[in-house]
Structures are given as structure tokens and as C-alpha cells.
Amino acid sequence: MAGVVALALISVLVGPPLLSLSGMAEAVASVGATDAWVVFWQLRVPRAVVAVIAGGGLGVVGLLMQDVFRNPLAGPDLLGAGPGAALAMALTVVTGVGGAFVVGPLVTFAGALGGSLIVLQFSSRQRDPVRFAVVGAAVSAGLTALTIAVISVGSPMATDLLFRYLLGILAGRTWTMALPVFIGAGVLAVCVVPLARAVSVVRSGERFAASVGIRPRRVVIEVVVVSSLMTATVVSCCGPIPFVALLAPFLTRRSLRREHTSSLVWPTAVTGALLLLIADIVGRLSTYPQEAPVGVCVAVLGGPALLLLLRGLRAGRSPAVEPI
């Protein structure tokens, strides 16, 4: 947690315009809308808070999905939630129905849930985790192609907006724009403890789960719904943020050497927050005074990690998938 606080502080200070410690102190102490006050309270603090909450939330949903499907590759990226939400967001922006930040979260939730259900339908009999990932990647690629097709018929203004969003962006996030993320994280926080306990039981086997009164299929549905909601709210605010949901549980397990879902929830949330904060800071400093999209920075880190994970699965070091 100390690392999250330290990186959040760095995130508040870096980027154009640079904000010194004295400038931050001035912003905190000032009562009027000075330049330092605007930069600190209206630009930097919301951005840092969104990075922490979005990164932590994506990490937790990745943990729940990986454990309930007993597949280290499961997550909103490969299960269609992210691409489905992006497609829904593109339709919202291009059609102009209600404005991107009015009905956007509801539409992206429908898209995320629909994308997840499509992948589950096509992969319900796949027990090999690599094949499971291939099915998810194929469906996600199809959803992404549809998103590009939707963008191609939009106005130049809509195309420019969607291009920046689809790269994943934290710049310019305000408190109002971040509201959907707070709502999604609130729902996840309420549900995560009982869900994690149920997932831990399901991981022990369907017969054991049934013997203690837990229905595995219901747990799967609950995880998919909650994960789709969290993913959709992040996409509606920041655009798709790939790999955080995949990497955070993987890195947490490797560092803590734990397997019980309930004991990994909060460490995974911290890891996800750290990953997104690091990616955001790197994006701002690597091309200063310009800014690289945070989604691109995360993908640069996550791509090689995914290849290493796939290599480990092919070597037979991970258990087979047992769809429920």
C-alpha cells in the first residue's frame, strides 16, 4: 500500500505542466482557483485516483475469473468483456445516443456482458487453457473488427475521439468522468468477499462445492456479471486497459506463493493499482512533453508476459481448464 501512495504522489507531480512539491503545497493550502489548484485538484488527483481504482478493480476481476475457470489466461481481455465494451462504446459515440458519458456505462456493460457470454458459449467444451485462450482471442478479434467498422462510418470528430479512447487514456479524466469507475468499484467491493469465498470452494471441485450448498454455475454467472460491470465502467471512462487483469493475479501469486482466492484479493488489487500507475508515469515521462497512452504502455509490458505464460502452459506446468 505504501508503494501505491508513493506512486500516486509521483503521478500527481509529473507530466506537463510539472508540479513541484511547493506547488502541490500551494494547491492544497489555497482556497481559490489558482493555476496550481486547478492542475492539482482538477487534473492530477482525479487521474491518480482513477488509475488506482481502475487498476485495482481490473486486477481483482482477473483473479476471480482465473480462479473460477481454473485457467490462468481467463480475464476480461480474452473473455470478450473488454472488446465487447469497446464495441458498445464506439456505437454510443458514433450514434450520439445520449452522449458518451450519460448512457455510456450502461451500454458498455451490455457490451461487456454480451462479449463474455459469446466467448463462454464457444469455449464451453475447451479444457486446454491454450485453446480456451485461442477461442477468446478469436472472438475478441471479431469484436475489435466490428469496432473498427463502426468507427469507419463515424464523423471525423467521433473517429478522433474513439481513436484516442481505444488506445487507453487517463489524461483529462475529471471527477465527473470518473464517476462510473467509482460505481463499478463500489459494487465490486461489496461483492468481492463473498464471491472470493465461493470461488475458493468452487476451485476445490464441483462435488465439494455442491456438498456445502454452493452452485458452481451460479458462481460463474455472478463472477462474469460483476467482472463485466467493472470492466465496462473502466472502458467507459478510460477506454480499454489491457493485460492488467492478466498480470496482477499472476505477479501476486508469484510473489506471495499463495493459491487461496480470498487471501489474494487485496494484494492483487494493490498489484493492479501499481501496474497502472507505473504505466501511466512511464507514458508521461517517456515522450515528454507529449504523452503515450496508458493502454499502449501496459500492452508493451503485458505482451511479453503473456508469451511467457503461454510458454509455461505449453510446457505443461499449469492445470487444464475445467469449464463449469
Sequence and secondary structure as in RCSB ss.txt:
>XXXX:A:sequence
MAGVVALALISVLVGPPLLSLSGMAEAVASVGATDAWVVFWQLRVPRAVVAVIAGGGLGVVGLLMQDVFRNPLAG
PDLLGAGPGAALAMALTVVTGVGGAFVVGPLVTFAGALGGSLIVLQFSSRQRDPVRFAVVGAAVSAGLTALTIAV
ISVGSPMATDLLFRYLLGILAGRTWTMALPVFIGAGVLAVCVVPLARAVSVVRSGERFAASVGIRPRRVVIEVVV
VSSLMTATVVSCCGPIPFVALLAPFLTRRSLRREHTSSLVWPTAVTGALLLLIADIVGRLSTYPQEAPVGVCVAV
LGGPALLLLLRGLRAGRSPAVEPI
>XXXX:A:secstr
 HHHHHHHHHHHH SSS   HHHHHHHHH  S  HHHIIIIIIIHHHHHHHHHHHHHHHHHHHHHHHHTT TT S
TTTTTHHHHHHHHHHHHHHHTSS TTTTHHHHHHHHHHHHHHHHHHHHTT  SHHHHHHHHHHHHHHHHHHHHHH
HHTS HHHHHHHHHHHT   TT  HHHHHHHHHHHHHHHHHHHHHHHHHHHHHT HHHHHHTT  HHHHHHHHHH
HHHHHHHHHHHHH    SHHHHHHHHHHHHH    HHHHHHHHHHHHHHHHHHHHHHHHHHTTTS   HHHHHHH
HHHHHHHHHHHHHHTT S      
